Protein backbone atom coordinates (compact mmCIF):
# COMPACT_ATOMS: atom_id res chain seq x y z
CA UNK A 1 0.00 0.00 0.00
CA UNK A 2 2.76 2.46 0.87
CA UNK A 3 4.66 1.61 -2.31
CA UNK A 4 1.54 1.97 -4.44
CA UNK A 5 0.92 5.36 -2.81
CA UNK A 6 4.30 6.54 -4.04
CA UNK A 7 6.40 6.16 -0.89
CA UNK A 8 10.02 5.06 -1.24
CA UNK A 9 12.48 4.14 1.51
CA UNK A 10 15.21 6.72 2.06
CA UNK A 11 16.75 5.30 5.27
CA UNK A 12 16.30 2.70 7.97
CA UNK A 13 17.58 1.98 11.46
CA UNK A 14 17.77 -1.33 13.26
CA UNK A 15 16.58 -0.56 16.80
CA UNK A 16 19.01 -2.29 19.10
CA UNK A 17 16.65 -2.57 22.07
CA UNK A 18 14.78 -5.22 20.04
CA UNK A 19 17.89 -7.02 18.85
CA UNK A 20 19.55 -10.29 19.68
CA UNK A 21 23.05 -10.99 18.41
CA UNK A 22 21.65 -12.05 15.01
CA UNK A 23 18.04 -10.90 14.63
CA UNK A 24 16.04 -7.72 15.02
CA UNK A 25 12.29 -7.52 15.54
CA UNK A 26 11.83 -3.78 15.07
CA UNK A 27 13.04 -1.27 12.51
CA UNK A 28 12.57 2.46 12.07
CA UNK A 29 11.89 2.95 8.35
CA UNK A 30 11.88 6.40 6.77
CA UNK A 31 9.88 7.06 3.59
CA UNK A 32 9.63 9.97 1.18
CA UNK A 33 7.40 10.67 -1.79
CA UNK A 34 9.72 11.39 -4.74
CA UNK A 35 7.08 13.52 -6.48
CA UNK A 36 7.16 15.90 -3.49
CA UNK A 37 10.93 16.35 -3.56
CA UNK A 38 11.22 19.12 -6.17
CA UNK A 39 13.32 21.27 -3.84
CA UNK A 40 15.93 18.52 -3.57
CA UNK A 41 17.08 19.27 -7.11
CA UNK A 42 18.64 22.48 -5.83
CA UNK A 43 20.33 21.02 -2.75
CA UNK A 44 23.99 22.00 -2.62
CA UNK A 45 26.51 19.21 -2.11
CA UNK A 46 28.46 19.26 1.12
CA UNK A 47 31.98 20.12 0.04
CA UNK A 48 35.17 20.46 2.03
CA UNK A 49 37.33 23.49 1.16
CA UNK A 50 41.07 23.52 0.56
CA UNK A 51 43.51 22.76 3.37
CA UNK A 52 44.49 26.43 3.45
CA UNK A 53 40.84 27.44 3.94
CA UNK A 54 40.31 24.78 6.61
CA UNK A 55 43.24 26.13 8.60
CA UNK A 56 41.57 29.56 8.70
CA UNK A 57 38.37 28.15 10.25
CA UNK A 58 37.65 28.17 13.97
CA UNK A 59 36.74 25.07 15.96
CA UNK A 60 32.97 25.56 15.77
CA UNK A 61 33.06 26.08 12.00
CA UNK A 62 35.21 22.97 11.55
CA UNK A 63 32.90 20.88 13.75
CA UNK A 64 29.75 22.04 11.95
CA UNK A 65 31.18 21.08 8.56
CA UNK A 66 32.69 17.84 9.91
CA UNK A 67 29.36 16.52 11.19
CA UNK A 68 27.40 17.81 8.21
CA UNK A 69 29.82 15.99 5.90
CA UNK A 70 29.91 12.60 7.64
CA UNK A 71 26.13 12.61 8.06
CA UNK A 72 25.43 13.18 4.36
CA UNK A 73 25.35 10.19 2.02
CA UNK A 74 27.07 10.68 -1.34
CA UNK A 75 26.69 7.27 -2.99
CA UNK A 76 23.52 5.25 -3.49
CA UNK A 77 23.79 1.63 -2.40
CA UNK A 78 20.53 -0.20 -3.02
CA UNK A 79 21.24 -3.18 -0.76
CA UNK A 80 22.90 -2.36 2.56
CA UNK A 81 23.36 -5.55 4.56
CA UNK A 82 24.27 -5.85 8.24
CA UNK A 83 27.08 -8.37 8.64
CA UNK A 84 27.95 -9.68 12.09
CA UNK A 85 26.06 -8.65 15.20
CA UNK A 86 22.98 -6.47 14.94
CA UNK A 87 24.31 -4.63 17.99
CA UNK A 88 27.83 -3.23 18.40
CA UNK A 89 30.34 -5.38 16.53
CA UNK A 90 28.46 -5.72 13.25
CA UNK A 91 29.08 -3.54 10.18
CA UNK A 92 26.97 -2.53 7.17
CA UNK A 93 28.16 -3.75 3.78
CA UNK A 94 27.21 -2.41 0.35
CA UNK A 95 26.09 -5.71 -1.15
CA UNK A 96 25.81 -4.18 -4.64
CA UNK A 97 29.55 -3.50 -4.72
CA UNK A 98 30.54 -6.82 -3.15
CA UNK A 99 28.75 -8.75 -5.89
CA UNK A 100 30.85 -7.03 -8.58
CA UNK A 101 34.16 -8.30 -7.17
CA UNK A 102 35.91 -11.40 -8.46
CA UNK A 103 37.86 -12.03 -5.26
CA UNK A 104 37.39 -11.19 -1.63
CA UNK A 105 40.13 -10.15 0.75
CA UNK A 106 39.12 -8.35 3.96
CA UNK A 107 41.33 -6.50 6.43
CA UNK A 108 39.63 -5.93 9.79
CA UNK A 109 41.40 -3.72 12.34
CA UNK A 110 40.04 -3.45 15.87
CA UNK A 111 38.04 -6.49 16.97
CA UNK A 112 38.87 -6.92 20.67
CA UNK A 113 36.85 -10.03 21.63
CA UNK A 114 34.25 -9.86 18.85
CA UNK A 115 34.94 -11.61 15.55
CA UNK A 116 31.28 -11.87 14.50
CA UNK A 117 31.73 -9.55 11.50
CA UNK A 118 34.86 -11.41 10.42
CA UNK A 119 33.17 -14.80 10.72
CA UNK A 120 30.05 -13.78 8.82
CA UNK A 121 31.75 -11.88 6.00
CA UNK A 122 33.95 -14.93 5.41
CA UNK A 123 30.98 -17.30 5.15
CA UNK A 124 28.55 -14.96 3.36
CA UNK A 125 30.97 -13.86 0.63
CA UNK A 126 33.69 -16.52 0.77
CA UNK A 127 36.23 -13.93 1.87
CA UNK A 128 39.66 -14.49 3.32
CA UNK A 129 39.69 -12.31 6.41
CA UNK A 130 42.74 -11.00 8.22
CA UNK A 131 41.72 -9.56 11.59
CA UNK A 132 44.02 -7.45 13.75
CA UNK A 133 44.03 -6.06 17.29
CA UNK A 134 47.00 -5.58 19.65
CA UNK A 135 44.78 -5.28 22.74
CA UNK A 136 43.01 -8.66 22.74
CA UNK A 137 43.27 -11.17 25.60
CA UNK A 138 44.12 -13.90 23.06
CA UNK A 139 47.17 -14.31 20.85
CA UNK A 140 47.72 -14.73 17.10
CA UNK A 141 45.85 -17.77 15.77
CA UNK A 142 43.83 -19.17 12.90
CA UNK A 143 40.30 -18.48 14.07
CA UNK A 144 38.49 -20.47 11.36
CA UNK A 145 39.29 -21.89 7.90
CA UNK A 146 39.12 -18.42 6.28
CA UNK A 147 39.74 -16.10 9.24
CA UNK A 148 43.20 -15.38 10.62
CA UNK A 149 43.79 -13.22 13.68
CA UNK A 150 46.99 -11.30 14.44
CA UNK A 151 47.85 -9.42 17.62
CA UNK A 152 48.96 -6.35 15.70
CA UNK A 153 47.48 -2.90 15.20
CA UNK A 154 47.27 -0.29 12.46
CA UNK A 155 49.48 2.79 12.73
CA UNK A 156 51.49 5.26 10.69
CA UNK A 157 54.81 3.58 11.53
CA UNK A 158 56.09 0.29 12.89
CA UNK A 159 56.53 0.66 16.63
CA UNK A 160 55.79 -0.85 19.99
CA UNK A 161 53.42 0.67 22.52
CA UNK A 162 52.20 -0.46 25.93
CA UNK A 163 49.95 -3.27 24.67
CA UNK A 164 51.74 -4.48 21.55
CA UNK A 165 52.90 -3.45 18.09
CA UNK A 166 51.35 -1.34 15.36
CA UNK A 167 52.42 -1.10 11.72
CA UNK A 168 51.44 0.89 8.60
CA UNK A 169 49.16 -0.81 6.11
CA UNK A 170 51.91 -0.84 3.47
CA UNK A 171 54.15 -2.98 5.71
CA UNK A 172 51.33 -5.32 6.72
CA UNK A 173 50.32 -5.93 3.11
CA UNK A 174 53.94 -6.49 2.11
CA UNK A 175 54.49 -8.96 4.96
CA UNK A 176 51.46 -10.99 3.83
CA UNK A 177 52.21 -10.69 0.12
CA UNK A 178 49.06 -8.68 -0.53
CA UNK A 179 50.65 -5.56 -2.07
CA UNK A 180 48.87 -5.94 -5.41
CA UNK A 181 45.81 -7.92 -4.30
CA UNK A 182 42.65 -5.79 -4.12
CA UNK A 183 40.97 -5.42 -0.74
CA UNK A 184 37.20 -5.81 -0.79
CA UNK A 185 36.72 -4.27 2.65
CA UNK A 186 39.13 -2.39 4.88
CA UNK A 187 37.54 -1.90 8.29
CA UNK A 188 39.11 0.02 11.18
CA UNK A 189 37.79 0.77 14.65
CA UNK A 190 41.07 1.76 16.28
CA UNK A 191 40.08 4.19 19.02
CA UNK A 192 41.41 7.44 17.59
CA UNK A 193 44.45 6.06 15.77
CA UNK A 194 42.55 6.54 12.49
CA UNK A 195 43.56 10.21 12.43
CA UNK A 196 47.24 9.32 11.98
CA UNK A 197 46.77 6.02 10.14
CA UNK A 198 44.44 7.16 7.34
CA UNK A 199 46.76 9.92 6.03
CA UNK A 200 49.55 7.34 5.88
CA UNK A 201 47.30 4.91 4.00
CA UNK A 202 46.39 7.58 1.45
CA UNK A 203 49.89 9.04 1.04
CA UNK A 204 51.42 5.58 0.44
CA UNK A 205 48.78 4.81 -2.23
CA UNK A 206 47.26 1.93 -0.30
CA UNK A 207 43.67 2.97 -1.08
CA UNK A 208 43.58 2.71 -4.88
CA UNK A 209 42.58 -0.96 -4.80
CA UNK A 210 40.44 -0.82 -1.64
CA UNK A 211 36.80 -1.20 -2.68
CA UNK A 212 34.98 -0.38 0.58
CA UNK A 213 36.32 1.45 3.62
CA UNK A 214 34.60 1.29 7.01
CA UNK A 215 35.90 3.63 9.71
CA UNK A 216 34.77 4.53 13.19
CA UNK A 217 35.78 8.14 13.69
CA UNK A 218 36.52 9.23 17.26
CA UNK A 219 36.50 12.87 18.28
CA UNK A 220 34.44 16.03 18.36
CA UNK A 221 35.24 17.11 14.80
CA UNK A 222 36.58 20.49 15.89
CA UNK A 223 40.21 19.91 14.90
CA UNK A 224 41.46 20.97 11.46
CA UNK A 225 43.29 17.68 10.89
CA UNK A 226 40.05 15.71 11.18
CA UNK A 227 38.45 17.69 8.38
CA UNK A 228 41.64 17.43 6.33
CA UNK A 229 41.52 13.62 6.65
CA UNK A 230 37.96 13.63 5.28
CA UNK A 231 39.14 15.78 2.37
CA UNK A 232 41.99 13.35 1.66
CA UNK A 233 39.51 10.48 1.45
CA UNK A 234 37.17 12.47 -0.78
CA UNK A 235 40.00 13.43 -3.13
CA UNK A 236 41.03 9.75 -3.27
CA UNK A 237 37.54 8.87 -4.53
CA UNK A 238 35.78 7.67 -1.38
CA UNK A 239 32.09 8.51 -1.06
CA UNK A 240 29.84 7.88 1.94
CA UNK A 241 27.01 5.38 1.40
CA UNK A 242 25.99 4.88 5.04
CA UNK A 243 26.69 6.14 8.53
CA UNK A 244 25.76 5.09 12.04
CA UNK A 245 25.72 7.31 15.11
CA UNK A 246 26.98 5.39 18.13
CA UNK A 247 24.59 6.24 21.00
CA UNK A 248 27.27 5.40 23.58
CA UNK A 249 29.24 8.57 22.74
CA UNK A 250 26.56 11.22 22.29
CA UNK A 251 26.92 14.82 23.45
CA UNK A 252 24.98 18.05 22.97
CA UNK A 253 26.36 20.93 20.93
CA UNK A 254 24.42 24.01 19.78
CA UNK A 255 21.07 22.31 20.47
CA UNK A 256 22.16 19.33 18.35
CA UNK A 257 22.68 15.76 19.50
CA UNK A 258 26.02 14.53 18.20
CA UNK A 259 28.31 11.56 18.76
CA UNK A 260 32.06 11.47 19.25
CA UNK A 261 32.25 7.97 17.78
CA UNK A 262 30.53 7.44 14.45
CA UNK A 263 30.79 4.62 11.96
CA UNK A 264 31.18 5.98 8.44
CA UNK A 265 30.99 3.71 5.39
CA UNK A 266 32.69 4.58 2.10
CA UNK A 267 32.72 3.16 -1.42
CA UNK A 268 35.78 3.85 -3.57
CA UNK A 269 34.48 5.42 -6.79
CA UNK A 270 38.01 5.27 -8.24
CA UNK A 271 38.52 1.61 -7.34
CA UNK A 272 41.00 -0.12 -9.60
CA UNK A 273 41.55 -3.80 -8.87
CA UNK A 274 44.80 -3.69 -10.84
CA UNK A 275 46.26 -0.70 -8.99
CA UNK A 276 48.74 -1.23 -6.15
FENCOR-V415373 format. One record per backbone hydrogen bond with DSSP energy under -0.5 kcal/mol. NH is the residue of the N-H (numbers start at 1). CO is the residue of the C=O. If there is no record, write none. Layout:
BEGIN
nh: <NH;NH>
co: <CO;CO>
END
This chain:
BEGIN
nh: <5;6;7;8;10;11;13;15;15;16;18;19;20;25;28;29;30;31;32;34;34;36;37;40;41;42;43;47;54;55;56;57;57;62;63;64;65;66;67;68;69;70;71;72;74;75;77;78;80;81;81;83;83;86;89;90;91;93;93;95;95;96;98;99;100;101;106;107;108;108;109;109;110;110;114;115;119;120;121;122;123;124;125;126;127;128;129;129;130;131;131;132;133;136;141;143;143;144;147;148;149;150;152;153;155;159;159;161;164;166;167;172;173;174;175;176;177;177;178;183;184;184;185;186;187;187;188;189;193;195;196;197;198;200;201;202;203;204;205;206;210;211;211;212;213;214;215;215;216;217;217;219;226;227;228;229;230;231;232;233;234;235;236;237;238;239;241;242;244;246;246;247;249;250;251;253;256;258;258;260;262;263;264;265;266;267;268;269;269;271;272;275>
co: <1;3;2;32;30;30;28;13;26;14;15;16;23;18;13;27;11;29;8;6;32;33;34;37;38;39;40;45;50;51;53;53;54;58;59;60;61;62;63;64;65;66;67;69;240;240;75;76;78;79;93;81;91;21;90;87;83;81;91;79;93;79;94;95;97;98;128;185;106;130;107;187;108;132;111;113;115;116;117;118;119;120;121;122;121;104;127;146;106;129;148;108;150;133;149;141;147;147;144;129;141;131;150;165;167;157;166;164;161;159;153;168;169;170;171;172;173;174;173;209;105;182;105;212;107;185;214;109;190;192;193;193;194;196;197;198;199;200;202;201;207;183;209;184;266;186;213;264;188;215;262;260;223;223;224;225;226;227;228;229;230;231;232;234;233;267;265;265;263;244;261;245;246;247;258;256;253;251;256;249;217;244;215;242;213;239;211;237;267;268;208;272>
END
